[in-house]
Amino acid sequence: MVTTHLRNSFDLRPRSFLAGQLWPVVWASEGISGRAALTRAVRLVRTEPATAAAVATRQWGTFVITALFFPCIVALMGVSEGYGRLLTRPGFAWVAIFYPLFLSVMGFRFFGPAFFFLYISARRCLGETVNFSVPSARRERRSRRAAAVRPATVAWLLAPVLMSIIILYKSIPRGMLAYRLPDLGSKFELFDAVSEGRRTAARRMLDSGMSVNSSDVGGWTPLMRAVAGGDIEFARELVARHADANARNSSGDTALLLALWSRRSAEAAMLIASGANVGISNEDGRTPLIAAAMHGDSAICRLLLERGADRGYRDRRGMTALGYAEEEGQSEVVALLRTSVPPSQSVRHQITH
């Protein structure tokens, strides 16, 4: 039986695909295997090609739909961290793996008899004697001919296609949808100029009409590139040109968060002073205060708290800024987060200048 299954699996011809539905029934009913079972199955499905195709659609549709079930639900729920990250969460991976298998078994519980009925029908079409009857309406009582393609078959074909479209659409990074093909070249040039510190070239493109809030495939804006690269002077210029300091990339990071991940304290302070949202979080639930606390940047932590940052906010791990500061041994930040924070103009002046 294993040899027959392998022979059928590595035969990529369409007839082999359809024969794969019937050779196990042939093996069980007629006691033949190997090439003989496959040849017999091919002959049977050729007598009922439309029915064989409909049964195949249901067979593989069961697997595909159940495999796409959890990713589709995650996409519809709008969970931005993605299916791959959810699989790392305790318990979710087991449910995501075994629940589709459970659905597949239940699907075959209902569609399994279809293979046997296809086998019986094909034998009758070949004029072979089959002692079997179905307790339902006889063929001669039907008032009209069955449709070549049934609506249920179309539904089984469309369901996995629609589920795949939903998953792909939800997976497209923010900013990529805003792309227009004629603008691709100029956008790449703009981001290259900002990343390489070629301010004059970048200014020329912005002055020619390119949006200061243009984004690349990953959702990065010129301000994000300038901040992450440590070009604070050009970052100030972009802010003056009304760059959106709260725009997010595909990971949910803003320019302020990117500055803190890159340990750019001066750039972070400039963005805070420019009105950047200090309470925004990325796909991991990390806020600017959490990022600054992780790295032990007490001066930025003070600025963020003065701007109203929530010290009690928890990320997707359930951790607060204080928890990360304690975990990393940032004693100065720990002391700051455990006490009230009075306004400190001197600290703000020291960082921004």
C-alpha positions, 0 to 999 in steps of 0.5 A: 500500500505504501509503494502504491501511495508513493507511486501515485504521489510522484506521478504529476499527471492530472489523471494520476491526481484524480486516480489518487481518490479511488485507488485506496477503494480499489485496493480495499474492494478488489484486492489489487495494488501497485501499478494495477490498482492505479491503472484500474483507478484511472480507468474508473475516473475516466468514466465520471470525469466531472464527478471525480473533479467535484470529489477532488475539489472537496477532498483537497478543499478540506485540507486547504480550508482547515490549514488557512482557518487560523491564519485567516481568523488572525488576519480578520481580527487585525492582529498586527504581530502576525501569525508567525509570532502568534505561533510562539505564544504558549498554547496557541501553537498546539491549538493552531496545529491540532485544530485544523487536523481535527477539522480535516478528520471531521470533513472526511467523516462527512465526505469520505463516503463520496469516494465509495459512491464514485467507485460504485457509479464508475463501475456501473458506467462500465457496465460491471455488475454492482450489488449496491443500492442507495435508499434515496430517489432513483435516477429514473425519477429525476426530473432534470439532468444534474449540472456539470458543475455544481454550486457546492463545487464552486464554493469549495474552490472559492473558499480557499481562494478568498481566505488566501486573498484576505491573508495576503491583503492583511499581510501587505505592509502599511505604506506599500499600498500607497505605492504607485508604479511611476513613483517607485524610482523617485521614492527609492532615490529619495530614501537612498539620499536620506540614508546616505546623508545627501541632504541637497539631493533629498531637498531637491526631490522634496522641493520638486513635489515629492511628499515628505511623508512618502514611505517605502515598502517597509513603511519607513518615511524620510524622517525615520531614515534620518532619525535612525541614521543619526542625522538630527539636523536633517530630521529637524528640517523634515519636521519643519516641512511637516513630516508626520512624527507619528507615522508607523512602519510595518512593525508599528514603530514610529520615528521616536521609537526608532530613535530610541531603539538606535540609542539616539537620545538627541533625536528622541528629545527633538521629536518629543519636543516637536510633539511626537506621541509618547504613548504610541506602541508598536506591534510588540506593545512597546512604548517609547518609555519601555524602549528608553527604560530598557536601554537605561536612558534616564534623561529620556525617561524623565522627559517622557514622564513629563509628557504624560507617558504611562509608566503602568502600561504593559506590553504584549509580554505583560511587562512594564517599563519598570519591569524591563529596567529591573530586568536589565539592572538599570538602577537609575531608571528604576529609581526614577520610575518608582518616584514622582517626576517633577518638571525639569527644564534643565534636563530638557535643555541638556538633551535638546542642545 
